[in-house]
Amino acid sequence: MKYTCLGLRATCLGLALLAVPFFAYAQSEDDLPPQVSVQTTTQRQQLPVTWDYQPGHAKPLSTRVVPLADATIQLDPEAPQLAQQPTPQQLPQPPQLAPQPSAPGSDSPPAVIAAPEPAPQRMLPTVTLLSQDPPQPPKQPGWRNPPYVARTPPPDEETSIEPRTETAIELGAQISRYQYQEPDSGVQIKGLKYGLNGILTGSIYGGWFVRGDIRFAGGNDDYTGSGRLDGEPDYIGEARALLGKDIIFGRFGISPFTGAGFRYMHSDGSAGASGSYGRHNEYLFVPAGLQPRLMLPNGDRLAVSFEYDPLIHGWLTSHLEDMGSSFSTLHNDQTSGYGLRGEAMYQTANWSTGPFFSYWNINQSTTNCSGSVPVNGVITPTCGSLPHNQTTEYGLQFRYRFY
């Protein structure tokens, strides 16, 4: 019986000794402060390296797996930073116990009250992706090469597609076939003309424009009528002042215009055989016409002009004194008639070329007298008029734009 009690005591003592570390470990686990755990994950995505549209390659040459960690990151400077490895001094410390004084006259030890535990702080970084592989162009099915993209000029250098009349200075040359005839008398004058012309155009506000042009042409003509005379020199001069307005419909435009014109013609008949004489003729007319223009895709233009020139007044001067001293200058007036004019020009930025024509139909002039001459011993007045006549001219012209 004695030995049994001793055995039980030894057993209880052993159990008690084993329980002390367990309770001590449990107490140490309860006293430890909460720990901060950081979990990291690696995200990976597949990005194309490059697109190659060289001949023979319609797909990316290669691809590679790029970890998201390869992207450059930047920590927000205002966010709390995460330390790499906390030192023992930086580890959370157990709460400090503040002893409280015991009551007066009491033998009990002073009570210990735990100080409030500070709330744990979350130390997470703010990550900003600064750069990644640049976005790649979308795949174009069936394309072996990149498409051609036409350059679009900025607004300040964009060329207008509207065929408006522009300010310009132009000089040109002409060659034409000239023919004058009097249907009632059978007189004809034919020849080639070589000419020069100049045009000054000014664009003003609201699509309005002004234009002035001059022309000079000359050559040697052949005369057929009461006789024949070859190589008779003559020349033509013209001047016009116009005012017009552009009416635009996209790439097509039409410009009506009107103004005033003057035409001068000189025939030097005194250089021919005996009995010929020189004369000159002036027309005052009012041109009125239309000029359609079409802008072509390459920026050039087609311009066609139609013009009607009603005669206001004409003056004819015949130098009959070239036939002898007994004759004097004869003056006649022309009061009715009209002219037609037209051209078709292909225009580029600096030059233009195309055919042109001119036609005049003038009625018989007034009959006037210029003194008297003896005919068979009788003094007879010298009177005359210019019959109904027509003038046709057509040819080719070339103009160069200086401004």
C-alpha positions in Angstrom: 0.0 0.0 0.0 2.8 2.4 0.8 4.5 1.7 -2.5 1.2 2.3 -4.4 0.9 5.7 -3.0 4.4 6.6 -3.8 3.8 5.4 -7.4 0.7 7.6 -7.8 2.5 10.6 -6.4 5.4 10.1 -8.9 2.9 9.8 -11.7 1.1 13.0 -10.8 4.3 14.8 -10.4 5.4 13.7 -13.9 2.1 14.9 -15.4 2.5 18.2 -13.6 6.0 18.7 -15.0 4.8 17.9 -18.5 1.9 20.4 -18.3 4.1 23.3 -17.3 5.7 23.7 -20.8 2.4 23.3 -22.5 0.8 26.1 -20.5 4.0 28.2 -20.9 3.9 27.7 -24.7 0.2 28.5 -24.8 0.8 31.7 -22.8 3.7 32.7 -25.1 1.5 32.2 -28.2 -1.2 34.4 -26.7 1.3 37.1 -25.7 2.8 37.4 -29.2 1.6 40.4 -31.2 -0.1 39.8 -34.6 2.3 39.3 -37.5 2.0 40.9 -41.0 2.1 38.5 -43.8 2.7 39.5 -47.4 1.6 37.3 -50.2 3.0 37.9 -53.7 1.8 36.5 -57.0 3.5 36.6 -60.3 1.2 37.5 -63.2 2.3 36.7 -66.7 0.8 37.7 -70.0 1.7 37.0 -73.6 2.6 40.1 -75.7 3.7 40.3 -79.3 7.2 41.5 -79.8 6.7 43.2 -83.2 4.6 43.2 -86.4 6.6 42.9 -89.5 4.8 43.8 -92.8 7.9 43.1 -94.9 7.2 41.1 -98.1 6.5 37.5 -97.2 5.5 38.1 -93.6 1.8 38.5 -92.8 2.1 37.5 -89.1 4.2 38.5 -86.2 7.7 37.1 -86.5 7.8 35.9 -82.9 6.1 36.3 -79.5 7.5 36.0 -76.1 6.0 35.6 -72.6 6.6 38.8 -70.7 6.1 38.7 -66.9 4.2 41.6 -65.6 7.1 42.2 -63.2 9.2 43.3 -66.2 7.2 46.5 -66.4 8.8 49.5 -64.7 7.1 50.3 -61.5 7.1 53.3 -59.3 6.1 53.6 -55.7 3.8 56.4 -54.8 5.9 58.7 -52.7 2.9 59.6 -50.5 2.0 56.0 -49.7 3.7 54.2 -46.8 6.5 52.0 -47.9 7.1 48.4 -47.1 10.4 47.7 -45.4 12.5 44.9 -46.8 13.1 43.1 -43.5 12.1 44.4 -40.1 14.9 44.6 -37.5 14.3 43.3 -33.9 13.9 46.9 -32.8 11.2 47.3 -35.5 9.2 44.2 -34.4 6.1 44.9 -32.4 6.8 44.9 -28.7 4.6 43.3 -26.1 2.3 45.7 -24.3 3.8 47.5 -21.4 2.2 46.8 -18.0 1.6 49.8 -15.8 1.5 48.9 -12.1 -1.3 50.4 -10.1 -0.8 51.4 -6.4 -2.7 49.1 -3.9 -5.2 50.3 -1.4 -3.8 51.8 1.8 -3.3 49.2 4.6 -3.6 46.3 2.2 -1.0 43.6 2.0 -2.0 42.5 -1.6 0.5 43.2 -4.4 -0.3 46.1 -6.7 -2.6 45.3 -9.6 -1.2 45.3 -13.2 -3.4 46.8 -16.0 -2.3 46.2 -19.6 -1.8 49.3 -21.7 -4.0 49.5 -24.9 -2.5 47.8 -27.8 -1.9 50.0 -30.9 -3.8 49.1 -34.0 -1.6 47.4 -36.6 -0.8 49.5 -39.8 -1.1 48.1 -43.3 2.1 48.9 -45.2 1.1 48.3 -48.9 2.9 50.0 -51.8 1.2 51.9 -54.6 2.4 50.6 -57.9 2.1 52.6 -61.1 3.0 51.0 -64.5 5.2 53.4 -66.4 5.9 51.5 -69.6 5.0 48.4 -71.4 5.4 47.1 -74.8 3.8 49.6 -77.2 0.5 48.7 -78.7 0.8 46.9 -81.9 -1.1 47.6 -85.1 -4.1 45.3 -85.7 -3.6 42.4 -88.1 -4.9 43.1 -91.6 -6.1 39.8 -93.2 -4.5 39.2 -96.6 -2.1 42.2 -96.4 1.5 41.4 -97.3 2.7 45.1 -97.1 1.4 48.1 -95.2 -1.3 50.0 -97.0 -0.4 53.3 -98.8 -1.6 56.3 -96.8 -1.8 59.5 -98.7 -0.2 62.5 -96.9 -2.9 64.9 -95.7 -1.5 68.4 -95.7 -2.2 70.6 -92.7 -5.0 73.2 -93.2 -2.5 76.1 -93.7 -0.9 74.4 -96.7 -3.9 72.5 -98.1 -4.6 73.2 -101.7 -8.1 74.3 -102.4 -10.1 72.0 -104.7 -12.4 74.8 -105.7 -11.8 76.3 -109.1 -11.8 80.0 -108.0 -10.4 82.8 -110.0 -7.0 83.6 -108.6 -4.8 86.7 -108.6 -2.3 86.2 -111.4 -0.1 87.9 -114.0 0.2 86.0 -117.3 2.0 86.5 -120.5 1.4 84.5 -123.7 2.0 83.9 -127.4 -0.4 83.1 -130.2 -0.5 81.9 -133.7 -3.7 82.2 -135.8 -5.3 82.0 -139.2 -6.9 85.3 -140.2 -9.6 85.9 -142.8 -11.6 89.1 -143.7 -14.3 89.1 -146.4 -17.0 91.3 -147.8 -19.7 88.9 -149.1 -21.4 91.5 -151.3 -18.3 92.7 -153.1 -16.2 89.5 -153.2 -13.2 91.1 -151.4 -11.1 88.7 -149.3 -8.0 89.2 -147.1 -6.2 86.2 -145.7 -3.0 85.5 -143.8 -1.2 84.3 -140.7 -1.1 86.3 -137.5 1.6 86.0 -134.8 0.7 87.7 -131.5 1.4 88.4 -127.9 -1.0 88.8 -125.0 -0.9 89.7 -121.3 -3.5 89.2 -118.6 -3.7 90.8 -115.2 -6.3 89.2 -112.8 -7.1 90.4 -109.3 -9.3 88.4 -106.9 -11.4 90.6 -104.6 -13.8 89.9 -101.7 -16.7 87.5 -101.9 -15.7 85.7 -105.1 -15.6 88.8 -107.2 -12.7 89.4 -109.5 -11.4 92.0 -112.0 -9.4 91.3 -115.1 -7.6 93.3 -117.8 -6.1 91.9 -120.9 -4.3 93.3 -124.0 -3.4 91.6 -127.3 -1.3 92.5 -130.2 -1.0 90.4 -133.4 0.4 91.2 -136.9 1.4 89.6 -140.2 1.3 89.9 -144.0 -2.0 89.3 -145.7 -3.0 88.6 -149.3 -5.7 90.8 -150.8 -8.1 89.6 -153.5 -10.9 91.8 -154.9 -10.8 94.4 -157.7 -7.2 93.3 -158.0 -4.7 91.2 -156.2 -2.1 92.3 -153.7 0.2 89.9 -151.7 2.2 90.6 -148.6 0.1 93.5 -147.4 1.1 94.2 -143.8 -1.5 94.7 -141.1 -2.0 94.3 -137.4 -4.6 94.1 -134.7 -4.7 95.4 -131.2 -7.3 94.7 -128.5 -7.9 95.7 -124.9 -10.6 94.6 -122.4 -11.5 95.4 -118.8 -13.8 92.9 -117.1 -15.6 92.4 -113.8 -16.9 88.9 -112.8 -18.2 86.7 -110.0 -17.3 83.1 -109.2 -20.1 80.7 -108.5 -18.7 77.4 -107.1 -20.3 74.0 -107.0 -17.6 71.8 -105.4 -15.0 71.0 -108.1 -17.0 72.8 -110.7 -17.3 76.6 -111.1 -18.8 79.1 -113.5 -17.9 82.7 -113.7 -20.1 85.2 -115.5 -18.4 88.5 -116.4 -18.9 91.7 -118.3 -17.0 94.9 -119.0 -15.8 97.1 -121.8 -13.5 96.4 -124.8 -11.7 98.2 -127.6 -10.4 96.7 -130.9 -8.1 98.4 -133.4 -7.2 97.2 -136.9 -4.8 98.7 -139.3 -4.2 97.8 -143.0 -1.3 99.5 -144.8 -2.5 99.4 -148.4 -0.1 102.1 -149.5 2.6 99.5 -149.6 1.0 97.8 -152.6 0.3 98.6 -156.2 -1.0 101.8 -157.5 -4.6 102.5 -156.5 -4.4 101.0 -153.0 -4.8 102.9 -149.8 -4.5 102.4 -146.1 -7.3 102.3 -143.6 -7.8 101.7 -139.9 -10.9 100.6 -138.0 -11.9 100.9 -134.3 -14.6 99.0 -132.4 -16.1 99.8 -129.0 -18.0 96.9 -127.6 -19.3 95.4 -124.4 -18.1 91.9 -123.7 -20.5 89.6 -121.8 -19.7 85.9 -121.2 -19.3 82.8 -119.0 -16.3 80.9 -118.0 -16.9 77.3 -116.7 -14.0 75.7 -114.9 -13.5 72.2 -113.7 -10.9 71.1 -111.1 -9.2 67.9 -112.1 -8.0 65.3 -109.5 -4.4 66.1 -110.1 -5.0 69.8 -109.2 -5.0 71.1 -112.8 -8.0 72.8 -114.3 -10.0 72.9 -117.5 -11.4 76.4 -118.3 -13.7 77.2 -121.2 -14.8 80.7 -122.1 -17.7 81.9 -124.2 -18.2 85.6 -124.9 -20.7 87.7 -126.9 -19.5 91.2 -127.9 -22.2 93.5 -129.1 -20.9 96.5 -131.0 -21.5 99.9 -129.5 -19.9 102.0 -132.2 -17.3 101.7 -134.9 -15.1 104.2 -136.7 -13.6 103.6 -140.1 -11.0 105.9 -141.5 -9.9 105.4 -145.2 -6.8 107.2 -146.4 -7.8 107.9 -149.9 -5.1 110.5 -150.3 -2.7 107.5 -150.8 -4.2 107.3 -154.3 -3.5 110.9 -155.2 -3.5 114.4 -154.0 -6.9 115.0 -155.4 -8.4 112.7 -152.8 -8.9 113.3 -149.0 -9.5 111.1 -146.0 -12.9 109.5 -145.7 -14.6 108.8 -142.4 -17.4 106.4 -141.9 -19.4 105.2 -138.8 -20.4 101.6 -138.0 -23.5 101.4 -135.8 -24.5 97.7 -135.7 -22.8 94.4 -135.5 -21.5 91.8 -133.0 -18.6 89.6 -132.2 -18.1 86.1 -130.7 -15.1 84.9 -128.8 -14.1 81.7 -127.1 -11.2 79.6 -125.8 -10.6 76.2 -124.1 -7.5 76.1 -121.8 -5.8 73.4 -119.9 -4.4 75.1 -116.9 -1.6 74.0 -114.5 0.0 75.9 -111.6 2.3 77.9 -114.0 1.3 77.5 -117.6 -1.8 77.0 -119.7 -2.5 76.2 -123.4 -5.4 75.7 -125.7 -7.2 76.8 -128.9 -9.1 80.1 -129.3 -11.3 81.7 -131.9 -12.7 85.2 -132.7 -15.5 86.2 -135.1 -16.9 89.6 -136.1 -20.0 90.4 -138.1 -20.4 94.1 -138.9 -23.1 95.6 -140.9 -22.6 98.2 -143.7 -21.3 101.5 -142.5 -22.8 104.9 -143.1 -22.1 106.7 -146.4 -20.0 109.8 -146.1 -18.2 112.2 -148.5 -14.7 113.6 -148.3 -14.6 116.5 -150.8 -14.8 116.6 -154.5 -12.7 115.4 -157.4 -12.9 116.2 -161.2 -14.4 113.3 -163.2 -14.4 114.0 -167.0 -14.2 117.7 -166.3 -17.0 117.6 -163.8 -16.4 118.2 -160.1 -17.8 115.1 -158.4 -18.1 114.6 -154.6 -16.0 111.7 -153.2 -18.4 109.5 -151.2 -18.2 106.0 -150.0 -19.1 103.3 -147.4 -17.8 100.0 -146.1 -20.0 97.1 -147.1 -21.1 94.3 -144.7 -18.1 92.4 -143.7 -17.1 89.3 -141.6 -13.8 88.6 -139.8 -12.8 85.1 -138.6 -9.7 84.2 -136.6 -8.7 80.9 -135.0 -5.5 79.5 -133.6 -3.5 78.2 -130.7 -2.2 80.1 -127.7 0.2 79.4 -124.8 0.4 81.4 -121.6 2.9 81.4 -118.7 1.9 82.5 -115.2 4.5 84.7 -113.4 2.5 85.3 -110.2 
